[in-house]
Amino acid sequence: MRSLGLDIGRRRIGVALSDPLGIYAFPLETLPGMSPEEICAYVEERAREGVGTVVLGYPRTLRGHEGSEARMVRDYAQALASLEGVRVVVWDERLSTVEAERRLREAGRLKRGKKVDAQAAAVILQSYLDAVRGKGEAETNG
């Protein structure tokens, strides 16, 4: 079963998808900002295509505190939790954008905005997938 990674921002939402075995995460697309209800509809469609887990990047501060962006992600997680058959995980995303920019720069494809958002979602999802493989089962760390 595949996993979907979401990097939720006020203006854009980066989306990543895992391979069917849950080993690798790939940037998929960047969506315009959406309400929690719109994201639910989007995830329902992906669930029909085989997605069983949704990993939401949880933007804590570097000191580990929760700010307004983190509270916004919690609202999305709460809305997604109402979907039947979809596991929702809130995952620490500190420095994911920095890592995404580094990867794109190394590939010679760094452009601010859409590519960075989808790549950041892939960084978040890959971190989760690596933890799942490392532990056998991941717990929500947000």
C-alpha positions in Angstrom: 0.0 0.0 0.0 1.3 3.5 -0.9 1.8 6.4 1.4 1.1 10.0 0.5 3.2 12.9 1.9 1.8 16.4 2.3 3.8 19.6 3.0 1.0 21.9 3.8 1.5 25.7 3.5 -0.9 28.6 3.3 -0.3 29.2 -0.4 0.8 25.8 -1.7 0.7 22.1 -0.7 3.6 19.9 -1.8 2.6 16.3 -2.5 4.8 13.2 -2.6 4.0 9.5 -3.2 5.7 6.3 -2.1 6.4 3.4 -4.3 4.0 0.4 -3.7 6.5 -1.2 -1.3 6.9 1.9 0.8 10.6 2.2 0.3 11.1 5.4 -1.8 9.3 8.7 -1.8 8.9 10.7 -5.0 7.8 14.3 -5.5 4.4 14.2 -7.2 2.9 17.6 -7.6 2.2 21.0 -6.0 -1.4 22.0 -5.3 -2.7 25.5 -4.7 -3.6 26.2 -1.0 -6.7 24.2 -0.1 -9.1 24.0 2.8 -9.1 20.9 5.0 -12.3 19.8 3.3 -10.7 20.1 -0.1 -7.7 18.1 1.0 -10.0 15.4 2.3 -11.6 15.1 -1.1 -8.1 14.9 -2.7 -6.9 12.2 -0.3 -10.2 10.2 -0.8 -9.4 10.1 -4.5 -5.8 9.0 -3.8 -7.1 6.3 -1.3 -9.2 4.8 -4.2 -5.8 4.6 -6.1 -4.2 2.6 -3.2 -3.0 5.2 -0.7 -3.4 3.9 2.8 -1.3 6.3 4.9 -1.1 10.1 4.7 2.0 11.7 6.3 1.6 15.4 7.1 4.7 17.5 7.7 4.5 19.1 11.2 6.4 22.4 11.2 7.7 22.7 14.8 10.2 25.5 15.5 13.8 24.5 15.8 13.3 24.6 19.6 10.4 22.1 19.2 7.6 24.5 19.9 4.2 24.6 18.1 3.4 27.8 16.2 0.5 28.9 14.0 1.6 26.8 11.1 1.8 23.6 13.2 -1.7 24.4 14.6 -2.9 24.7 11.0 -1.5 21.3 10.2 -3.2 19.8 13.2 -6.5 21.1 11.8 -5.9 19.3 8.5 -4.9 16.1 10.4 -8.1 16.3 12.4 -10.2 16.6 9.2 -8.3 13.7 7.5 -8.8 11.5 10.5 -12.5 11.3 9.7 -11.7 9.5 6.4 -12.3 5.7 6.7 -9.5 3.4 5.8 -6.8 6.1 5.8 -4.1 6.3 8.5 -3.0 9.8 9.3 0.5 10.5 10.6 1.8 13.9 11.8 5.6 13.9 11.2 8.3 16.3 12.2 9.4 18.3 9.2 12.1 20.6 10.6 14.6 21.5 8.0 12.7 19.6 5.2 12.7 22.7 2.9 16.4 23.2 3.5 17.0 19.6 2.5 14.7 19.9 -0.5 16.5 23.0 -1.7 19.9 21.2 -1.3 18.7 18.2 -3.4 17.3 20.4 -6.1 20.5 22.5 -6.2 22.6 19.4 -6.5 20.5 18.2 -9.4 20.8 21.7 -11.0 17.0 22.2 -10.8 16.6 24.7 -7.9 13.7 27.0 -8.4 11.8 28.5 -5.6 8.2 27.5 -5.1 6.4 24.6 -6.7 9.4 22.2 -7.2 10.6 22.9 -3.7 7.2 22.2 -2.1 6.8 18.8 -3.8 10.5 17.9 -3.0 9.9 18.9 0.6 6.9 16.6 0.8 9.2 13.8 -0.6 11.8 14.6 2.1 9.1 14.4 4.8 7.6 11.2 3.4 11.1 9.6 3.0 11.9 10.3 6.6 8.8 8.6 7.7 9.3 5.6 5.4 12.9 5.2 6.7 11.6 5.3 10.3 9.0 2.7 9.5 11.6 0.3 8.1 14.0 1.0 11.0 11.5 0.3 13.7 9.1 -2.0 12.0 6.3 0.4 12.8 6.3 4.2 13.2 4.4 6.2 15.7 3.1 9.7 15.3 6.0 12.0 16.4 4.1 15.3 16.2 
